[in-house]
Amino acid sequence: MILMSMTSPRHTALLGVLLAGLLSACERGPGPTLASHPPQAVATLNGEPVSRALLDHLTRAHLGVANPYDAPASAAVAASAPPIDRQQLLDELIGVELLAQKARERGLDKTPAVLAEAELQSKTLLSQRVVRELIQSLKVSDAELQAAYDEQVPPHEFQLRHVQLADRETALTVISRLQQGQGFAELARSLSTDKVSRAQGGDLGWLMVEQMPPDFAAATRALKPGEHTVQPVKTDQGWHVIQLQALRPLAQRPSLQTATVWLHPQLLHAKVQAQQQQWRDQAQIKLSPTP
């Protein structure tokens, strides 16, 4: 959270006195009262209004910002949220407003660093808002969920071997030697950089899709038992040549309803990324030679 909280006893006491003075003045009658504040203000500080909108935003921030990809919270969950002490938050907001006033008195709001940071924060906020608006307009259909379920939650697990290499060229050489009839286990023992599986001829045992890196899993899904990949597969560990040895049914396959918990946000995120890429492709971008 950007807002600062003055938590030292001295600052707390100062803010308490300041707030008490403001409220006391309102109760006495002379000067502005709570009733005489503009509707958009919750207090005044040195004659300047303290924005109700800022206090509302601070309250929402303390409640926590929901992940826009998640389903909306139920009424029961919302009702169970802990109560917020708006008087305490007003105290914190007045502390921020006081420091902001002092910064403006010193001209800090006009410095290049502050102006640049304020612009960046403003544009970041706008980008977050347009993404949230985009998410609300997008839908994930039952058919899309079913297709993703069939693709990512197959009803079986995979018995695999692999040869892990440091570069693509060496992986291509391994594929060529396999196509010439050399044994997979032999190549794994002599060339694989995976020290764990190398001694077993590259054997990885039985794996489920979610236990594999995404590109590794996609390549595995395309194989039939006995086949190996004809193009190297890149992961964070290096380049891989993969062989599917066998399939067997999963003992307990997650249901579509269970898988939807992670498939729905994943599909929604992909749609947002696709729209952002489309906007970028349509934009006229000219880069400076010396950024």
Backbone torsions as a table, in degrees:
resi	resn	phi	psi	omega
1	MET	NA	136.8	-175.6
2	ILE	-72.8	-36.6	-175.4
3	LEU	-63.2	140.3	179.5
4	MET	-92.0	151.9	176.8
5	SER	-119.9	124.9	179.7
6	MET	-88.5	103.7	-169.9
7	THR	-107.4	-7.6	-179.8
8	SER	-69.1	153.0	-179.4
9	PRO	-56.0	-39.0	-177.9
10	ARG	-65.2	-45.7	-180.0
11	HIS	-67.0	-38.7	178.9
12	THR	-61.7	-43.5	179.2
13	ALA	-63.8	-41.7	179.9
14	LEU	-61.4	-46.6	179.7
15	LEU	-65.9	-35.6	178.2
16	GLY	-64.2	-42.6	177.7
17	VAL	-64.1	-43.8	-179.8
18	LEU	-60.2	-48.3	-179.7
19	LEU	-65.3	-42.5	179.1
20	ALA	-61.6	-39.2	178.2
21	GLY	-63.1	-41.3	179.0
22	LEU	-62.7	-47.4	-178.2
23	LEU	-68.8	-36.5	178.7
24	SER	-63.3	-42.0	179.0
25	ALA	-62.6	-36.2	178.8
26	CYS	-66.1	-38.0	-177.8
27	GLU	-72.9	-31.8	-176.8
28	ARG	-72.0	-27.9	179.9
29	GLY	109.7	-49.2	179.9
30	PRO	-63.5	146.4	179.3
31	GLY	76.1	-172.3	-177.0
32	PRO	-69.4	145.7	174.7
33	THR	-116.4	168.1	178.2
34	LEU	-57.9	-38.8	-178.6
35	ALA	-68.2	-28.7	-176.4
36	SER	-88.2	-7.5	176.8
37	HIS	-63.8	148.0	170.8
38	PRO	-58.1	150.2	-178.5
39	PRO	-54.9	-27.3	-176.8
40	GLN	-86.9	3.4	-178.6
41	ALA	-117.3	148.2	176.4
42	VAL	-110.8	-9.1	177.8
43	ALA	-172.0	174.0	169.9
44	THR	-125.9	150.3	179.6
45	LEU	-133.8	113.5	-176.0
46	ASN	53.7	38.1	177.3
47	GLY	85.9	-6.4	-179.5
48	GLU	-100.8	138.7	-178.8
49	PRO	-69.5	144.0	171.5
50	VAL	-99.3	117.1	-167.5
51	SER	-68.0	131.0	173.0
52	ARG	-64.5	-35.7	179.8
53	ALA	-62.1	-38.1	177.9
54	LEU	-66.8	-40.3	178.1
55	LEU	-64.9	-40.9	176.9
56	ASP	-61.7	-41.4	179.5
57	HIS	-65.8	-41.1	178.2
58	LEU	-62.9	-37.7	177.6
59	THR	-63.2	-45.9	178.9
60	ARG	-63.6	-36.6	179.5
61	ALA	-63.7	-38.2	178.4
62	HIS	-69.9	-27.6	176.7
63	LEU	-74.7	-20.3	-179.4
64	GLY	98.6	142.3	-180.0
65	VAL	-93.9	122.9	-177.6
66	ALA	-70.3	147.2	173.3
67	ASN	-67.9	120.5	-175.2
68	PRO	-64.1	-19.1	179.9
69	TYR	-82.2	-14.0	179.7
70	ASP	-80.0	158.4	174.5
71	ALA	-66.9	149.3	178.4
72	PRO	-57.4	143.4	180.0
73	ALA	-67.5	143.8	178.5
74	SER	-72.2	163.9	179.2
75	ALA	-61.5	-36.7	-179.4
76	ALA	-64.7	-41.1	178.8
77	VAL	-66.5	-43.0	179.5
78	ALA	-62.5	-38.6	-179.4
79	ALA	-68.9	-25.0	-178.6
80	SER	-84.2	-2.2	179.9
81	ALA	-64.0	142.4	-178.5
82	PRO	-64.4	145.7	179.8
83	PRO	-66.5	150.3	-179.3
84	ILE	-108.9	131.6	177.5
85	ASP	-86.6	94.3	-177.4
86	ARG	-65.8	-27.5	178.3
87	GLN	-65.4	-39.8	177.6
88	GLN	-67.1	-40.0	178.4
89	LEU	-66.9	-35.8	175.5
90	LEU	-62.3	-40.0	176.7
91	ASP	-58.7	-45.2	179.0
92	GLU	-65.0	-41.5	-179.1
93	LEU	-65.0	-39.5	177.5
94	ILE	-61.9	-38.3	176.7
95	GLY	-60.9	-42.4	178.3
96	VAL	-65.9	-45.0	179.6
97	GLU	-60.1	-40.0	180.0
98	LEU	-62.4	-45.8	178.7
99	LEU	-65.5	-36.9	178.6
100	ALA	-64.6	-40.0	176.7
101	GLN	-60.9	-45.0	180.0
102	LYS	-63.7	-36.9	178.1
103	ALA	-65.1	-42.6	179.1
104	ARG	-65.7	-37.7	177.2
105	GLU	-58.3	-33.1	-179.5
106	ARG	-89.8	1.7	179.0
107	GLY	75.7	15.0	-177.7
108	LEU	-67.8	-25.4	-179.6
109	ASP	-71.6	-8.6	-179.6
110	LYS	-104.3	-1.2	-178.6
111	THR	-73.1	147.8	-178.9
112	PRO	-56.8	-39.0	-177.7
113	ALA	-64.6	-44.3	-179.6
114	VAL	-68.2	-41.6	179.1
115	LEU	-62.6	-41.0	179.5
116	ALA	-66.3	-42.5	-179.7
117	GLU	-66.3	-40.4	178.6
118	ALA	-63.2	-39.9	178.4
119	GLU	-65.4	-42.8	180.0
120	LEU	-63.9	-43.7	179.6
121	GLN	-64.6	-38.3	178.8
122	SER	-64.2	-44.4	-179.2
123	LYS	-70.7	-34.2	176.3
124	THR	-64.5	-43.3	178.0
125	LEU	-62.0	-44.0	179.3
126	LEU	-62.3	-40.3	179.9
127	SER	-65.3	-38.4	177.7
128	GLN	-65.1	-39.4	-179.2
129	ARG	-66.8	-41.6	-178.2
130	VAL	-69.8	-31.7	176.0
131	VAL	-67.2	-42.6	177.6
132	ARG	-61.9	-41.1	178.5
133	GLU	-64.5	-39.6	178.5
134	LEU	-63.6	-43.5	-179.9
135	ILE	-59.3	-41.7	-179.1
136	GLN	-64.8	-25.1	-178.1
137	SER	-89.3	-12.7	-176.7
138	LEU	-92.7	148.3	178.5
139	LYS	-126.6	145.0	172.8
140	VAL	-111.7	118.0	-175.3
141	SER	-80.6	162.1	175.9
142	ASP	-60.9	-36.1	179.9
143	ALA	-65.7	-38.4	178.3
144	GLU	-67.1	-39.5	177.5
145	LEU	-64.7	-42.0	-179.9
146	GLN	-64.2	-42.2	179.8
147	ALA	-64.4	-41.4	178.6
148	ALA	-67.1	-36.6	177.9
149	TYR	-63.4	-46.9	179.9
150	ASP	-62.8	-35.3	-177.6
151	GLU	-76.8	-42.6	-169.7
152	GLN	-101.4	-15.0	179.5
153	VAL	-125.8	66.2	-178.8
154	PRO	-65.0	157.3	-176.0
155	PRO	-80.3	9.2	-178.7
156	HIS	-140.0	168.4	173.3
157	GLU	-114.2	169.4	-166.4
158	PHE	-122.2	133.1	171.6
159	GLN	-96.0	120.8	-168.5
160	LEU	-127.7	153.0	162.9
161	ARG	-122.4	157.2	171.4
162	HIS	-151.9	157.3	168.4
163	VAL	-115.4	121.8	-179.2
164	GLN	-101.4	128.9	-176.7
165	LEU	-124.8	162.8	-177.3
166	ALA	-81.4	-24.4	-176.8
167	ASP	-146.2	163.8	-175.5
168	ARG	-67.9	-36.7	-177.6
169	GLU	-62.1	-42.6	178.4
170	THR	-66.2	-37.4	177.8
171	ALA	-63.5	-39.6	177.4
172	LEU	-64.2	-35.5	177.3
173	THR	-64.4	-40.6	178.5
174	VAL	-62.9	-43.3	179.1
175	ILE	-61.6	-41.5	178.3
176	SER	-62.0	-41.4	-179.6
177	ARG	-68.9	-34.4	175.5
178	LEU	-64.0	-41.7	-178.8
179	GLN	-68.0	-21.0	176.3
180	GLN	-86.7	-1.6	174.1
181	GLY	104.8	3.9	179.0
182	GLN	-73.3	146.8	-175.5
183	GLY	-71.7	142.1	-178.6
184	PHE	-64.3	-47.6	-177.6
185	ALA	-62.1	-38.0	179.4
186	GLU	-62.3	-45.0	179.9
187	LEU	-66.9	-38.5	178.9
188	ALA	-62.7	-43.7	-179.0
189	ARG	-64.4	-33.8	-175.0
190	SER	-92.0	-25.5	-171.2
191	LEU	-121.8	-21.9	-172.1
192	SER	-65.3	140.0	176.0
193	THR	-90.3	-1.8	176.5
194	ASP	-84.2	100.5	-174.2
195	LYS	-65.5	-26.3	-177.3
196	VAL	-73.0	-50.7	-175.1
197	SER	-87.6	-16.4	-175.1
198	ARG	-57.5	-43.6	-177.8
199	ALA	-64.5	-23.6	179.0
200	GLN	-98.3	22.1	179.5
201	GLY	68.6	29.7	178.2
202	GLY	84.9	6.4	-175.6
203	ASP	-67.6	126.1	178.2
204	LEU	-104.3	-3.2	-178.0
205	GLY	77.0	-157.8	-178.8
206	TRP	-93.9	127.8	-178.0
207	LEU	-129.9	146.3	170.3
208	MET	-94.7	161.7	-176.2
209	VAL	-56.1	-43.2	-175.8
210	GLU	-69.7	-8.9	176.9
211	GLN	-89.6	-1.8	-177.9
212	MET	-111.1	151.7	169.2
213	PRO	-59.6	150.7	-173.5
214	PRO	-53.2	-49.6	-177.9
215	ASP	-68.2	-34.7	177.0
216	PHE	-63.9	-43.7	179.9
217	ALA	-65.4	-42.0	-179.5
218	ALA	-62.5	-41.2	178.7
219	ALA	-66.8	-37.9	179.3
220	THR	-64.7	-42.0	-178.9
221	ARG	-61.3	-26.4	-177.2
222	ALA	-82.1	-7.4	-175.7
223	LEU	-92.6	153.6	168.1
224	LYS	-105.4	154.8	179.7
225	PRO	-51.3	131.1	-178.5
226	GLY	95.6	-15.8	-179.0
227	GLU	-88.2	158.6	172.9
228	HIS	-127.4	161.0	-180.0
229	THR	-67.6	143.4	179.6
230	VAL	-102.6	-0.6	171.8
231	GLN	-131.5	142.0	178.4
232	PRO	-62.3	147.8	-179.7
233	VAL	-113.6	127.9	-175.9
234	LYS	-96.5	132.5	170.4
235	THR	-135.9	-178.5	178.6
236	ASP	-65.4	-20.7	-178.2
237	GLN	-87.1	-15.1	-178.8
238	GLY	142.4	-153.5	178.8
239	TRP	-106.4	139.5	-171.8
240	HIS	-126.2	143.1	163.1
241	VAL	-112.0	124.1	-170.5
242	ILE	-113.9	139.9	173.5
243	GLN	-123.9	127.9	174.9
244	LEU	-90.6	118.5	-178.7
245	GLN	-89.6	-42.2	-176.6
246	ALA	-163.2	166.1	174.5
247	LEU	-122.7	151.2	170.8
248	ARG	-149.5	148.3	-176.8
249	PRO	-61.7	145.0	175.0
250	LEU	-68.5	141.3	177.0
251	ALA	-65.8	-37.1	179.8
252	GLN	-148.8	101.9	179.7
253	ARG	-83.9	130.4	176.5
254	PRO	-58.7	142.3	179.0
255	SER	-72.8	164.0	176.4
256	LEU	-60.2	-39.8	179.8
257	GLN	-61.9	-41.9	178.4
258	THR	-66.6	-44.5	-177.4
259	ALA	-68.3	-25.5	-179.9
260	THR	-59.1	-28.5	-179.6
261	VAL	-55.9	-38.8	178.6
262	TRP	-103.7	-21.9	-179.7
263	LEU	-73.3	-38.9	-178.0
264	HIS	-61.5	-52.4	176.8
265	PRO	-59.8	-36.6	-179.5
266	GLN	-63.1	-46.0	179.7
267	LEU	-67.8	-38.8	179.1
268	LEU	-64.8	-42.4	178.5
269	HIS	-61.8	-40.2	178.9
270	ALA	-62.7	-38.3	178.8
271	LYS	-66.5	-41.8	178.4
272	VAL	-63.4	-43.7	179.5
273	GLN	-62.5	-39.1	179.6
274	ALA	-64.8	-40.7	178.9
275	GLN	-67.1	-41.3	177.9
276	GLN	-62.4	-40.9	178.8
277	GLN	-65.2	-37.5	177.4
278	GLN	-63.7	-44.0	177.4
279	TRP	-61.0	-40.6	-179.7
280	ARG	-66.8	-40.3	179.2
281	ASP	-63.9	-32.4	-178.6
282	GLN	-83.9	-14.6	-177.1
283	ALA	-77.7	150.8	175.1
284	GLN	-94.3	104.2	-175.2
285	ILE	-112.3	123.3	174.4
286	LYS	-124.0	116.4	-175.6
287	LEU	-88.6	143.4	174.4
288	SER	-73.0	142.1	178.2
289	PRO	-66.1	-21.3	179.7
290	THR	-128.1	78.6	-178.5
291	PRO	-67.8	NA	NA
